[in-house]
């Protein structure tokens, strides 16, 4: 089996073989085999060659006709696939049309055109049940737009299962245009996310596609300019913790500053620790708890401590039970009491700060009034 930077090659059914001919998928004239991979042939060659690298350079899937409908049944939808029915399944076609009519009040697409689109989804590897689920997401979306967006996700190297899961996580992605999706993917590639990393980012956090350029740039600038991570470290952070693009830049900066300056953790250890998937409140609770138990010390200016501090990864990268048993050597009851006391301390501290701020403002106001009075005299 050939490999590609776009991810694993998807297998087609034994009765269907396809060739990428000049950036357009067409039925292959070669005899079918038991398991047929996607093949590539140049217009001047009659024999299939290796998997086409052109997919990664902008070729788009064309709508193609299916030689035979594949898929299972949708018992939850109240119908089953009849292997004797002509393609596409009349029951599937009718179910999709009814769904469109219920949501759009009228189906503005002919049965023949809709049938071809259902064929295209099937050729992409979606089962009947998955097709119905796809049409249930953003149901008012035009079928043509849905097909174009799904094709774009597949061209990123996702398979049918991961594409459906991504859209179920973030159905708002379907409100984008295919061109917007391509531009977002190109921008993420410019952040040095390779195809494999990009696939994982999209699978784990598809909402990234809906973010504005300004939001993404702000997060990247914080990591590079405020936190002073190297370009490679920023790429690794985006790969490991793609959710950071959804967070507020100042929150990310504060989280880094806390562990770097307050705990004395170096950049490399921060990247590997799992910090950017851990709430800052949990980080502070565990760190200060250890500190008051005498099990953690903030390093001095030379980075020295009188005890051996546990690593940040050991503190926040384990369950609460393991943290208490292996690192803090304390009970859950003690930790719960400590968290309540710490929350009260921080609440009182914030109150004191508010009072101090109000007193400063009042003093400034009195000083301003006195200055005005003196000028009047």
Secondary structure, DSSP 8 states (H G I E B T S, - for coil): ----TT-S---B-TT--EEEESSSEEE--S---SSB--EEE-TT-SS-BS--GGGGGT--------SS-----BGGGTB---TTS-SS-HHHHHHHHHHHHHHHSS--S-HHHHHHHHHHHHHTT--HHHHHHHHHTTTTS-HHHHHHHHHHHHHTT--HHHHHHHHHH-GGGGGS-HHHHHHHHHHHHHTT--HHHHHHHHHH-GGGGGS-HHHHHHHHHIIIIIS---HHHHHHHHHH-GGGGGS-HHHHHHHHHIIIIIS---HHHHHHHTGGGS-HHHHHHHHHHHHHTTS-----TTS--SS----HHHHHSS-HHHIIIIII---HHHHHHHHHHHHHHHHHHHHHHHHHHHHHHHHHHHHHHHHHHHHH-
